[in-house]
């Protein structure tokens, strides 16, 4: 349910709100948000992410989007006030030629992410918008409400060749604001109509809202799902991923997807030395018991602005572990916080990295997580706009 605390002393107009998009999925409170042009919040504040290294203006204001993410009443979601700005891109499919990534095209319907994971490698992307990788990344969000229309047009181009589209690779498509905007069901409907393969990565229980259409895609071998699980420790999860689903809730997602015969894998990411590395086997064991058939992992990486933010967080939350954590990270990255070279940035090197790789392999074999997610179907693709294809011939 979406809730806002009201205070007449502080008001902010909802930036560039696309009313038609809001109308499609707004809840009672979102409806009130449109009827009242001002979104007002209480004046209670607390230190925000990155305050220790940039203290000026680094505060969060009480007022939050909330839904059932597995946290109890005694564990309220850390408060934050977000603004959403509509973005009108000309295309929605992003292509890449990186040798480090297993896919060559993706869709990101949002910029920024409310989950607020301190380790998120996507944080520096906000700098391209003239915003900070810290609190701005979590609170100043961008939405692409016309994403499904753009997708129809791109899939209907005469020279389009189907390949797997990855969703959730930069920011989570099922972050809290998706409950209001409801863009993912539209995207999935287009892909289902076109018989187009897709991969969905998330750490949000909101994916279960769309389980029916995802199950339809699964019946045609058009989808694979990947649930990101970082830790079993609720306290660590709350500190490190403050507005993401609880660990238990994520295993519930795996179980529900498995029940609907939807191919599901678990990604243990990121593995952080001396914080969650000891949990690797326990996470994989529970994933196997809940129905996952495959698993992957990724070592923590700290590109650009992420490094100072992560170190600031680590000093505040786990000061006794700071030296050990950073020593291991630098040992895996050639003595640096991060190595941005091709074929190195996604990999970790050294003895510690080799030990993690060996432990992961043994655990996957033990807990039956080495099965394939199944071959995706590329043969039944059909352009969603047949008339568009015909018009392009003239």
C-alpha positions as a LaTeX table, in Angstrom:
\begin{tabular}{lrrr}
\hline
Residue & $x$ (\AA) & $y$ (\AA) & $z$ (\AA) \\
\hline
Unk1 & 0.00 & 0.00 & 0.00 \\
Unk2 & 1.33 & 3.47 & $-0.84$ \\
Unk3 & 1.37 & 5.87 & 2.11 \\
Unk4 & 2.36 & 9.51 & 2.47 \\
Unk5 & 2.63 & 11.63 & 5.63 \\
Unk6 & 1.22 & 15.12 & 5.22 \\
Unk7 & 2.71 & 18.42 & 6.42 \\
Unk8 & 1.69 & 21.83 & 5.06 \\
Unk9 & 5.13 & 23.29 & 5.66 \\
Unk10 & 6.90 & 21.29 & 3.01 \\
Unk11 & 5.47 & 20.74 & $-0.48$ \\
Unk12 & 6.81 & 19.50 & $-3.73$ \\
Unk13 & 5.00 & 19.21 & $-7.05$ \\
Unk14 & 5.16 & 15.80 & $-8.61$ \\
Unk15 & 7.63 & 16.31 & $-11.45$ \\
Unk16 & 6.38 & 15.81 & $-15.00$ \\
Unk17 & 3.70 & 13.32 & $-13.96$ \\
Unk18 & 2.20 & 11.46 & $-16.86$ \\
Unk19 & $-1.42$ & 11.27 & $-15.72$ \\
Unk20 & $-2.40$ & 8.60 & $-18.20$ \\
Unk21 & 0.32 & 6.32 & $-16.88$ \\
Unk22 & $-0.70$ & 6.97 & $-13.30$ \\
Unk23 & $-4.34$ & 6.21 & $-14.15$ \\
Unk24 & $-3.47$ & 2.70 & $-15.26$ \\
Unk25 & $-2.23$ & 1.50 & $-11.95$ \\
Unk26 & $-2.61$ & 4.01 & $-9.17$ \\
Unk27 & $-3.86$ & 2.94 & $-5.79$ \\
Unk28 & $-6.18$ & 4.98 & $-3.60$ \\
Unk29 & $-3.27$ & 6.99 & $-2.24$ \\
Unk30 & $-1.70$ & 7.46 & $-5.66$ \\
Unk31 & $-5.06$ & 8.78 & $-6.86$ \\
Unk32 & $-4.99$ & 11.30 & $-4.04$ \\
Unk33 & $-1.46$ & 12.22 & $-5.09$ \\
Unk34 & $-2.75$ & 13.30 & $-8.50$ \\
Unk35 & $-5.79$ & 15.10 & $-7.15$ \\
Unk36 & $-3.58$ & 17.16 & $-4.90$ \\
Unk37 & $-0.81$ & 18.73 & $-6.95$ \\
Unk38 & 1.50 & 18.87 & $-3.92$ \\
Unk39 & 3.21 & 15.90 & $-2.35$ \\
Unk40 & 3.92 & 16.90 & 1.24 \\
Unk41 & 6.02 & 15.16 & 3.81 \\
Unk42 & 6.82 & 15.51 & 7.50 \\
Unk43 & 9.87 & 17.43 & 8.67 \\
Unk44 & 11.50 & 14.54 & 10.51 \\
Unk45 & 14.93 & 13.83 & 9.04 \\
Unk46 & 17.82 & 11.46 & 9.47 \\
Unk47 & 21.29 & 11.20 & 8.00 \\
Unk48 & 21.18 & 9.91 & 4.45 \\
Unk49 & 23.39 & 7.51 & 2.50 \\
Unk50 & 26.83 & 9.04 & 2.00 \\
Unk51 & 26.46 & 11.67 & 4.75 \\
Unk52 & 29.87 & 10.97 & 6.23 \\
Unk53 & 31.71 & 11.91 & 3.03 \\
Unk54 & 29.31 & 14.59 & 1.81 \\
Unk55 & 27.53 & 15.99 & 4.88 \\
Unk56 & 25.94 & 19.02 & 3.22 \\
Unk57 & 22.30 & 18.32 & 2.49 \\
Unk58 & 22.59 & 14.56 & 2.90 \\
Unk59 & 19.35 & 13.93 & 4.72 \\
Unk60 & 16.33 & 11.77 & 4.05 \\
Unk61 & 12.80 & 13.02 & 4.69 \\
Unk62 & 10.13 & 10.81 & 6.21 \\
Unk63 & 7.52 & 9.59 & 3.72 \\
Unk64 & 7.69 & 6.27 & 1.90 \\
Unk65 & 6.30 & 3.86 & $-0.64$ \\
Unk66 & 5.54 & 0.51 & 1.03 \\
Unk67 & 4.21 & $-2.89$ & 0.04 \\
Unk68 & 4.46 & $-6.48$ & 1.24 \\
Unk69 & 8.16 & $-7.18$ & 0.92 \\
Unk70 & 8.38 & $-9.66$ & 3.79 \\
Unk71 & 9.33 & $-7.32$ & 6.62 \\
Unk72 & 7.16 & $-7.38$ & 9.73 \\
Unk73 & 5.44 & $-4.55$ & 11.55 \\
Unk74 & 8.35 & $-4.36$ & 13.99 \\
Unk75 & 10.80 & $-3.88$ & 11.12 \\
Unk76 & 9.49 & $-0.81$ & 9.27 \\
Unk77 & 10.99 & 0.11 & 5.92 \\
Unk78 & 13.66 & 2.82 & 6.30 \\
Unk79 & 11.85 & 6.06 & 5.31 \\
Unk80 & 12.71 & 7.93 & 2.16 \\
Unk81 & 10.97 & 10.49 & $-0.05$ \\
Unk82 & 11.12 & 9.87 & $-3.79$ \\
Unk83 & 10.28 & 11.94 & $-6.84$ \\
Unk84 & 9.56 & 10.51 & $-10.27$ \\
Unk85 & 10.22 & 12.23 & $-13.56$ \\
Unk86 & 8.82 & 11.00 & $-16.86$ \\
Unk87 & 11.36 & 10.20 & $-19.55$ \\
Unk88 & 10.43 & 9.98 & $-23.23$ \\
Unk89 & 13.16 & 8.02 & $-25.04$ \\
Unk90 & 12.97 & 7.22 & $-28.75$ \\
Unk91 & 13.91 & 3.57 & $-28.23$ \\
Unk92 & 13.59 & 1.13 & $-25.34$ \\
Unk93 & 15.93 & $-1.76$ & $-26.25$ \\
Unk94 & 19.51 & $-1.08$ & $-25.23$ \\
Unk95 & 22.23 & $-2.92$ & $-27.14$ \\
Unk96 & 25.73 & $-3.67$ & $-25.90$ \\
Unk97 & 28.83 & $-5.34$ & $-27.29$ \\
Unk98 & 30.63 & $-5.92$ & $-24.00$ \\
Unk99 & 32.68 & $-9.14$ & $-23.90$ \\
Unk100 & 31.96 & $-9.35$ & $-20.15$ \\
Unk101 & 28.18 & $-9.69$ & $-20.46$ \\
Unk102 & 26.25 & $-12.75$ & $-21.62$ \\
Unk103 & 23.46 & $-10.82$ & $-23.37$ \\
Unk104 & 23.52 & $-8.18$ & $-26.08$ \\
Unk105 & 20.23 & $-6.39$ & $-25.47$ \\
Unk106 & 18.25 & $-5.28$ & $-22.46$ \\
Unk107 & 15.34 & $-3.14$ & $-21.30$ \\
Unk108 & 15.45 & $-0.74$ & $-18.37$ \\
Unk109 & 12.13 & 0.94 & $-17.69$ \\
Unk110 & 13.45 & 2.93 & $-14.73$ \\
Unk111 & 16.54 & 4.96 & $-13.92$ \\
Unk112 & 17.54 & 4.83 & $-10.28$ \\
Unk113 & 16.28 & 2.29 & $-7.76$ \\
Unk114 & 14.43 & 2.65 & $-4.47$ \\
Unk115 & 15.90 & $-0.56$ & $-3.08$ \\
Unk116 & 18.97 & 1.45 & $-2.09$ \\
Unk117 & 21.47 & $-1.44$ & $-2.14$ \\
Unk118 & 24.76 & 0.13 & $-1.09$ \\
Unk119 & 26.84 & $-2.13$ & $-3.34$ \\
Unk120 & 24.82 & $-1.49$ & $-6.52$ \\
Unk121 & 27.14 & $-1.20$ & $-9.53$ \\
Unk122 & 24.48 & 0.81 & $-11.41$ \\
Unk123 & 24.76 & 3.83 & $-9.12$ \\
Unk124 & 27.27 & 5.70 & $-11.33$ \\
Unk125 & 24.74 & 5.72 & $-14.19$ \\
Unk126 & 22.89 & 8.50 & $-12.37$ \\
Unk127 & 25.87 & 10.76 & $-12.89$ \\
Unk128 & 24.98 & 10.90 & $-16.60$ \\
Unk129 & 21.80 & 12.68 & $-15.53$ \\
Unk130 & 23.73 & 15.24 & $-13.50$ \\
Unk131 & 22.71 & 13.57 & $-10.24$ \\
Unk132 & 24.60 & 11.84 & $-7.45$ \\
Unk133 & 25.25 & 8.12 & $-7.24$ \\
Unk134 & 24.30 & 8.26 & $-3.56$ \\
Unk135 & 20.95 & 9.44 & $-2.29$ \\
Unk136 & 19.85 & 10.82 & $-5.67$ \\
Unk137 & 20.08 & 7.33 & $-7.17$ \\
Unk138 & 17.60 & 6.10 & $-4.56$ \\
Unk139 & 15.21 & 9.06 & $-4.54$ \\
Unk140 & 15.28 & 10.90 & $-7.88$ \\
Unk141 & 13.83 & 8.32 & $-10.21$ \\
Unk142 & 12.99 & 8.33 & $-13.92$ \\
Unk143 & 10.24 & 6.31 & $-15.57$ \\
Unk144 & 9.57 & 5.43 & $-19.21$ \\
Unk145 & 5.76 & 5.07 & $-19.38$ \\
Unk146 & 5.69 & 4.50 & $-23.15$ \\
Unk147 & 8.06 & 1.54 & $-22.94$ \\
Unk148 & 5.58 & $-1.04$ & $-24.26$ \\
Unk149 & 4.65 & 1.09 & $-27.28$ \\
Unk150 & 8.31 & 1.58 & $-28.12$ \\
Unk151 & 8.91 & $-2.15$ & $-27.75$ \\
Unk152 & 6.11 & $-2.97$ & $-30.19$ \\
Unk153 & 7.63 & $-0.68$ & $-32.80$ \\
Unk154 & 11.15 & $-2.03$ & $-32.38$ \\
Unk155 & 10.08 & $-5.67$ & $-32.51$ \\
Unk156 & 8.08 & $-4.91$ & $-35.67$ \\
Unk157 & 10.96 & $-3.52$ & $-37.70$ \\
Unk158 & 11.58 & $-5.61$ & $-40.85$ \\
Unk159 & 15.23 & $-6.27$ & $-40.01$ \\
Unk160 & 14.67 & $-7.22$ & $-36.35$ \\
Unk161 & 16.12 & $-10.60$ & $-35.32$ \\
Unk162 & 14.95 & $-12.06$ & $-31.98$ \\
Unk163 & 17.49 & $-12.63$ & $-29.24$ \\
Unk164 & 16.96 & $-12.82$ & $-25.52$ \\
Unk165 & 16.05 & $-9.50$ & $-23.92$ \\
Unk166 & 17.36 & $-9.14$ & $-20.37$ \\
Unk167 & 15.27 & $-7.14$ & $-17.87$ \\
Unk168 & 16.52 & $-6.08$ & $-14.45$ \\
Unk169 & 20.19 & $-5.96$ & $-15.37$ \\
Unk170 & 20.80 & $-2.32$ & $-14.40$ \\
Unk171 & 17.98 & $-1.35$ & $-12.04$ \\
Unk172 & 15.20 & $-3.58$ & $-10.74$ \\
Unk173 & 12.08 & $-3.41$ & $-12.90$ \\
Unk174 & 10.03 & $-4.52$ & $-9.88$ \\
Unk175 & 11.18 & $-1.83$ & $-7.48$ \\
Unk176 & 8.39 & $-0.24$ & $-5.35$ \\
Unk177 & 7.24 & 2.43 & $-7.86$ \\
Unk178 & 6.37 & $-0.34$ & $-10.32$ \\
Unk179 & 3.34 & $-1.08$ & $-8.15$ \\
Unk180 & 1.94 & 2.29 & $-9.23$ \\
Unk181 & 3.17 & 2.56 & $-12.82$ \\
Unk182 & 2.56 & $-1.09$ & $-13.80$ \\
Unk183 & 4.82 & $-1.04$ & $-16.84$ \\
Unk184 & 6.10 & $-4.61$ & $-16.58$ \\
Unk185 & 2.73 & $-6.27$ & $-17.32$ \\
Unk186 & 2.55 & $-4.24$ & $-20.52$ \\
Unk187 & 6.08 & $-5.23$ & $-21.50$ \\
Unk188 & 5.37 & $-8.90$ & $-20.79$ \\
Unk189 & 2.14 & $-8.76$ & $-22.79$ \\
Unk190 & 4.01 & $-7.44$ & $-25.83$ \\
Unk191 & 6.66 & $-10.16$ & $-25.49$ \\
Unk192 & 4.01 & $-12.83$ & $-25.04$ \\
Unk193 & 2.11 & $-11.69$ & $-28.13$ \\
Unk194 & 5.32 & $-11.66$ & $-30.15$ \\
Unk195 & 6.59 & $-14.97$ & $-28.74$ \\
Unk196 & 9.82 & $-13.22$ & $-27.80$ \\
Unk197 & 12.30 & $-14.69$ & $-25.26$ \\
Unk198 & 13.06 & $-12.73$ & $-22.08$ \\
Unk199 & 15.13 & $-13.05$ & $-18.93$ \\
Unk200 & 13.97 & $-11.35$ & $-15.70$ \\
Unk201 & 16.29 & $-10.65$ & $-12.76$ \\
Unk202 & 14.84 & $-9.22$ & $-9.54$ \\
Unk203 & 15.00 & $-9.21$ & $-5.77$ \\
Unk204 & 11.40 & $-8.03$ & $-5.38$ \\
Unk205 & 8.27 & $-10.01$ & $-4.48$ \\
Unk206 & 6.33 & $-7.78$ & $-6.87$ \\
Unk207 & 7.23 & $-10.21$ & $-9.65$ \\
Unk208 & 4.55 & $-12.53$ & $-8.24$ \\
Unk209 & 1.91 & $-10.00$ & $-9.32$ \\
Unk210 & 2.71 & $-10.95$ & $-12.93$ \\
Unk211 & 3.11 & $-14.69$ & $-12.35$ \\
Unk212 & 0.18 & $-15.63$ & $-14.60$ \\
Unk213 & 1.60 & $-14.05$ & $-17.75$ \\
Unk214 & 5.11 & $-15.22$ & $-16.84$ \\
Unk215 & 3.71 & $-18.75$ & $-16.58$ \\
Unk216 & 2.24 & $-18.36$ & $-20.09$ \\
Unk217 & 5.67 & $-17.37$ & $-21.38$ \\
Unk218 & 7.17 & $-20.38$ & $-19.60$ \\
Unk219 & 4.77 & $-22.75$ & $-21.33$ \\
Unk220 & 6.19 & $-21.55$ & $-24.65$ \\
Unk221 & 9.83 & $-21.70$ & $-23.44$ \\
Unk222 & 10.12 & $-17.94$ & $-23.64$ \\
Unk223 & 11.26 & $-16.96$ & $-20.15$ \\
Unk224 & 13.82 & $-17.58$ & $-17.46$ \\
Unk225 & 13.76 & $-15.92$ & $-14.04$ \\
Unk226 & 16.66 & $-15.14$ & $-11.73$ \\
Unk227 & 16.15 & $-14.18$ & $-8.09$ \\
Unk228 & 18.99 & $-12.28$ & $-6.45$ \\
Unk229 & 19.68 & $-13.41$ & $-2.87$ \\
Unk230 & 22.53 & $-11.82$ & $-0.95$ \\
Unk231 & 22.20 & $-13.06$ & 2.61 \\
Unk232 & 20.09 & $-15.04$ & 5.08 \\
Unk233 & 20.81 & $-12.49$ & 7.82 \\
Unk234 & 17.85 & $-10.14$ & 8.18 \\
Unk235 & 19.93 & $-7.59$ & 10.06 \\
Unk236 & 22.59 & $-7.48$ & 7.35 \\
Unk237 & 19.97 & $-7.41$ & 4.60 \\
Unk238 & 18.19 & $-4.46$ & 6.21 \\
Unk239 & 21.41 & $-2.51$ & 6.52 \\
Unk240 & 22.78 & $-3.39$ & 3.08 \\
Unk241 & 19.57 & $-3.50$ & 0.99 \\
Unk242 & 17.26 & $-1.28$ & 3.06 \\
Unk243 & 14.16 & $-1.31$ & 0.86 \\
Unk244 & 14.46 & $-4.67$ & $-0.91$ \\
Unk245 & 12.47 & $-7.78$ & 0.00 \\
Unk246 & 13.50 & $-9.76$ & 3.06 \\
Unk247 & 15.61 & $-12.92$ & 2.59 \\
Unk248 & 12.68 & $-15.19$ & 3.49 \\
Unk249 & 10.43 & $-13.43$ & 1.01 \\
Unk250 & 12.93 & $-14.01$ & $-1.79$ \\
Unk251 & 13.02 & $-17.74$ & $-1.15$ \\
Unk252 & 9.22 & $-17.64$ & $-1.21$ \\
Unk253 & 9.45 & $-16.10$ & $-4.69$ \\
Unk254 & 11.63 & $-19.00$ & $-5.84$ \\
Unk255 & 9.13 & $-21.49$ & $-4.44$ \\
Unk256 & 6.11 & $-19.83$ & $-6.08$ \\
Unk257 & 7.80 & $-19.60$ & $-9.48$ \\
Unk258 & 8.80 & $-23.26$ & $-9.24$ \\
Unk259 & 5.22 & $-24.27$ & $-8.42$ \\
Unk260 & 4.06 & $-22.61$ & $-11.64$ \\
Unk261 & 6.73 & $-24.46$ & $-13.63$ \\
Unk262 & 8.61 & $-21.29$ & $-14.41$ \\
Unk263 & 12.37 & $-21.85$ & $-14.84$ \\
Unk264 & 14.03 & $-20.16$ & $-11.86$ \\
Unk265 & 17.64 & $-19.69$ & $-10.86$ \\
Unk266 & 19.24 & $-17.98$ & $-7.90$ \\
Unk267 & 22.07 & $-15.47$ & $-8.13$ \\
Unk268 & 24.17 & $-15.07$ & $-4.99$ \\
Unk269 & 25.33 & $-11.53$ & $-5.54$ \\
Unk270 & 27.34 & $-9.84$ & $-4.50$ \\
Unk271 & 29.58 & $-12.02$ & $-2.37$ \\
Unk272 & 31.38 & $-9.67$ & 0.02 \\
Unk273 & 34.40 & $-10.97$ & 1.93 \\
Unk274 & 33.88 & $-11.16$ & 5.70 \\
Unk275 & 30.24 & $-10.03$ & 5.41 \\
Unk276 & 28.25 & $-12.73$ & 3.63 \\
Unk277 & 30.82 & $-15.10$ & 2.10 \\
Unk278 & 30.29 & $-17.66$ & 4.88 \\
Unk279 & 26.62 & $-17.99$ & 3.85 \\
Unk280 & 27.27 & $-19.24$ & 0.32 \\
Unk281 & 26.50 & $-22.91$ & 0.94 \\
Unk282 & 23.48 & $-22.19$ & 3.15 \\
Unk283 & 21.91 & $-19.92$ & 0.51 \\
Unk284 & 22.44 & $-22.48$ & $-2.25$ \\
Unk285 & 21.06 & $-25.31$ & $-0.10$ \\
Unk286 & 17.86 & $-23.43$ & 0.63 \\
Unk287 & 17.55 & $-22.33$ & $-2.99$ \\
Unk288 & 17.67 & $-25.95$ & $-4.11$ \\
Unk289 & 15.08 & $-26.98$ & $-1.53$ \\
Unk290 & 12.75 & $-24.21$ & $-2.73$ \\
Unk291 & 12.87 & $-25.27$ & $-6.37$ \\
Unk292 & 15.74 & $-23.42$ & $-8.03$ \\
Unk293 & 17.43 & $-25.51$ & $-10.71$ \\
Unk294 & 20.45 & $-23.36$ & $-11.42$ \\
Unk295 & 22.63 & $-20.80$ & $-9.67$ \\
Unk296 & 25.26 & $-18.18$ & $-10.33$ \\
Unk297 & 27.29 & $-15.79$ & $-8.23$ \\
Unk298 & 29.21 & $-12.53$ & $-8.53$ \\
Unk299 & 31.91 & $-11.03$ & $-6.37$ \\
Unk300 & 31.37 & $-7.48$ & $-5.17$ \\
Unk301 & 32.70 & $-4.80$ & $-7.49$ \\
Unk302 & 32.97 & $-1.11$ & $-6.70$ \\
Unk303 & 33.08 & 1.00 & $-9.88$ \\
Unk304 & 33.67 & 4.74 & $-9.72$ \\
Unk305 & 31.40 & 6.46 & $-7.15$ \\
Unk306 & 30.33 & 3.15 & $-5.60$ \\
Unk307 & 33.70 & 2.66 & $-3.90$ \\
Unk308 & 33.60 & 5.73 & $-1.59$ \\
Unk309 & 29.91 & 5.16 & $-0.85$ \\
Unk310 & 30.49 & 1.53 & 0.07 \\
Unk311 & 33.52 & 2.34 & 2.23 \\
Unk312 & 31.61 & 5.09 & 4.02 \\
Unk313 & 28.76 & 2.65 & 4.72 \\
Unk314 & 31.16 & $-0.06$ & 5.86 \\
Unk315 & 32.92 & 2.28 & 8.30 \\
Unk316 & 29.59 & 3.27 & 9.84 \\
Unk317 & 27.89 & $-0.14$ & 9.95 \\
Unk318 & 30.78 & $-2.61$ & 10.36 \\
Unk319 & 33.88 & $-0.64$ & 11.39 \\
Unk320 & 35.52 & $-3.72$ & 12.92 \\
Unk321 & 35.42 & $-5.50$ & 9.55 \\
Unk322 & 36.47 & $-2.61$ & 7.32 \\
Unk323 & 40.15 & $-3.49$ & 7.03 \\
Unk324 & 39.54 & $-7.18$ & 6.32 \\
Unk325 & 36.77 & $-6.56$ & 3.76 \\
Unk326 & 38.72 & $-3.99$ & 1.78 \\
Unk327 & 41.94 & $-6.02$ & 1.91 \\
Unk328 & 40.23 & $-9.01$ & 0.30 \\
Unk329 & 38.50 & $-6.84$ & $-2.30$ \\
Unk330 & 41.80 & $-5.24$ & $-3.33$ \\
Unk331 & 43.53 & $-8.62$ & $-3.47$ \\
Unk332 & 40.88 & $-9.72$ & $-5.99$ \\
Unk333 & 41.19 & $-6.52$ & $-8.06$ \\
Unk334 & 44.93 & $-6.19$ & $-8.60$ \\
Unk335 & 45.48 & $-4.07$ & $-5.50$ \\
Unk336 & 42.73 & $-1.57$ & $-6.40$ \\
Unk337 & 39.16 & $-1.03$ & $-5.27$ \\
Unk338 & 38.08 & $-1.79$ & $-8.84$ \\
Unk339 & 39.61 & $-2.75$ & $-12.17$ \\
Unk340 & 37.60 & $-1.44$ & $-15.13$ \\
Unk341 & 39.51 & $-3.31$ & $-17.86$ \\
Unk342 & 37.60 & $-5.45$ & $-20.34$ \\
Unk343 & 37.58 & $-9.14$ & $-19.37$ \\
Unk344 & 38.58 & $-8.20$ & $-15.81$ \\
Unk345 & 35.88 & $-5.92$ & $-14.45$ \\
Unk346 & 33.35 & $-8.73$ & $-14.00$ \\
Unk347 & 35.85 & $-11.27$ & $-12.69$ \\
Unk348 & 37.81 & $-11.61$ & $-9.49$ \\
Unk349 & 41.35 & $-12.96$ & $-9.30$ \\
Unk350 & 43.63 & $-14.42$ & $-6.67$ \\
Unk351 & 43.50 & $-17.13$ & $-3.99$ \\
Unk352 & 40.37 & $-15.88$ & $-2.26$ \\
Unk353 & 38.43 & $-15.73$ & $-5.54$ \\
Unk354 & 39.57 & $-19.25$ & $-6.42$ \\
Unk355 & 38.37 & $-20.57$ & $-3.05$ \\
Unk356 & 34.91 & $-19.00$ & $-3.57$ \\
Unk357 & 34.69 & $-20.47$ & $-7.08$ \\
Unk358 & 35.56 & $-23.93$ & $-5.78$ \\
Unk359 & 33.08 & $-23.72$ & $-2.89$ \\
Unk360 & 30.37 & $-22.57$ & $-5.28$ \\
Unk361 & 30.96 & $-25.44$ & $-7.71$ \\
Unk362 & 30.87 & $-28.07$ & $-4.96$ \\
Unk363 & 27.72 & $-26.61$ & $-3.40$ \\
Unk364 & 25.87 & $-26.46$ & $-6.73$ \\
Unk365 & 26.65 & $-30.10$ & $-7.39$ \\
Unk366 & 25.60 & $-31.08$ & $-3.88$ \\
Unk367 & 22.29 & $-29.22$ & $-3.96$ \\
Unk368 & 21.35 & $-30.06$ & $-7.57$ \\
Unk369 & 21.75 & $-26.57$ & $-8.97$ \\
Unk370 & 23.57 & $-27.53$ & $-12.15$ \\
Unk371 & 20.55 & $-28.10$ & $-14.37$ \\
Unk372 & 19.92 & $-25.95$ & $-17.41$ \\
Unk373 & 17.09 & $-23.44$ & $-17.37$ \\
Unk374 & 16.12 & $-24.85$ & $-20.74$ \\
Unk375 & 16.60 & $-23.62$ & $-24.28$ \\
Unk376 & 14.64 & $-20.52$ & $-25.16$ \\
Unk377 & 12.33 & $-20.62$ & $-28.15$ \\
Unk378 & 13.35 & $-18.26$ & $-30.96$ \\
Unk379 & 11.48 & $-19.98$ & $-33.79$ \\
Unk380 & 7.92 & $-18.77$ & $-33.13$ \\
Unk381 & 8.64 & $-15.05$ & $-33.07$ \\
Unk382 & 6.14 & $-12.84$ & $-34.87$ \\
Unk383 & 6.17 & $-9.03$ & $-35.05$ \\
Unk384 & 3.48 & $-7.59$ & $-32.73$ \\
Unk385 & 2.55 & $-4.92$ & $-35.27$ \\
Unk386 & 2.03 & $-6.70$ & $-38.58$ \\
Unk387 & 0.60 & $-3.56$ & $-40.12$ \\
Unk388 & 3.73 & $-1.65$ & $-39.17$ \\
Unk389 & 5.83 & $-4.21$ & $-41.00$ \\
Unk390 & 3.71 & $-3.81$ & $-44.12$ \\
Unk391 & 3.89 & $-0.02$ & $-44.03$ \\
Unk392 & 7.69 & $-0.14$ & $-43.76$ \\
Unk393 & 7.77 & $-1.86$ & $-47.16$ \\
Unk394 & 6.59 & 1.30 & $-48.94$ \\
\hline
\end{tabular}
